[in-house]
Amino acid sequence: MSEEKELTFEEAMAKLEEIVEKLEEGNVPLEQAISFFQEGMKLSKLCHDKLQNVEKQMEYILREDGQLAPFSLQEEE
C-alpha cells in the first residue's frame, strides 16, 4: 500500500481505469479478478482521499485583492 501512496492522482486513476477494463472484459480467472478488485479498491480510496484533501484546500480561495474568501461550488439543479 505504501507504493500507492506515492502515486499521483492521475497515475492512480490511470491504473484504476486499466483494472476496470480488465474486469469488464470478463475473461479474468476468479483469483486474479479478486486481486484486481482489491487493488482497485485501494486505488479508489487513494483517489478519494486525494480529492478530499484538495477539497479542503479549496474551501478558501484567494480573491483578486489578495484576501482569502470562502469558496463553495454552486451545484446546478
C-alpha positions in Angstrom: 0.0 0.0 0.0 2.9 2.3 0.5 3.5 2.1 -3.2 0.1 3.6 -4.0 0.6 6.4 -1.5 3.4 7.7 -3.8 1.2 7.7 -6.9 -0.2 11.0 -8.2 -4.0 11.2 -8.6 -3.6 10.9 -12.3 -1.4 7.8 -12.1 -3.8 6.2 -9.6 -6.8 6.9 -11.9 -5.0 5.5 -14.9 -4.2 2.3 -13.0 -7.8 2.1 -11.8 -9.1 2.5 -15.3 -6.9 -0.3 -16.5 -8.2 -2.6 -13.8 -11.8 -1.7 -14.6 -11.2 -2.5 -18.3 -9.7 -5.9 -17.4 -12.6 -6.8 -15.1 -15.2 -5.6 -17.6 -13.7 -8.0 -20.3 -14.9 -10.8 -18.1 -12.3 -13.4 -19.1 -10.1 -13.0 -16.0 -9.7 -16.0 -13.7 -11.6 -15.6 -10.4 -8.5 -15.4 -8.2 -7.0 -12.7 -10.4 -10.3 -10.8 -10.6 -10.3 -10.7 -6.8 -6.8 -9.5 -6.7 -7.6 -6.8 -9.3 -10.7 -5.8 -7.3 -8.7 -5.4 -4.1 -6.1 -3.3 -5.8 -8.8 -1.2 -7.4 -10.4 -0.6 -4.1 -7.1 0.6 -2.7 -6.6 2.9 -5.7 -10.2 4.2 -5.3 -9.6 5.1 -1.7 -6.3 6.8 -2.6 -8.1 8.9 -5.2 -10.9 9.7 -2.8 -8.5 10.8 -0.1 -6.6 13.0 -2.5 -9.8 14.6 -3.7 -10.9 15.3 -0.2 -7.6 16.9 0.6 -7.9 19.2 -2.4 -11.5 20.0 -1.5 -10.3 21.1 2.0 -7.6 23.2 0.4 -10.2 24.8 -1.9 -12.5 25.9 0.9 -10.8 29.2 0.7 -9.6 30.9 -2.5 -7.5 34.0 -3.0 -9.6 36.9 -4.3 -8.2 39.5 -6.8 -7.4 41.9 -3.9 -5.2 39.2 -2.2 -7.7 38.4 0.5 -8.9 34.9 1.4 -12.6 34.3 0.8 -14.7 31.3 1.5 -15.3 29.2 -1.6 -18.2 26.9 -2.4 -19.3 25.3 -5.5 -22.8 26.1 -6.7 -24.4 22.9 -7.9 -26.7 23.2 -10.9 -30.2 21.9 -10.5 
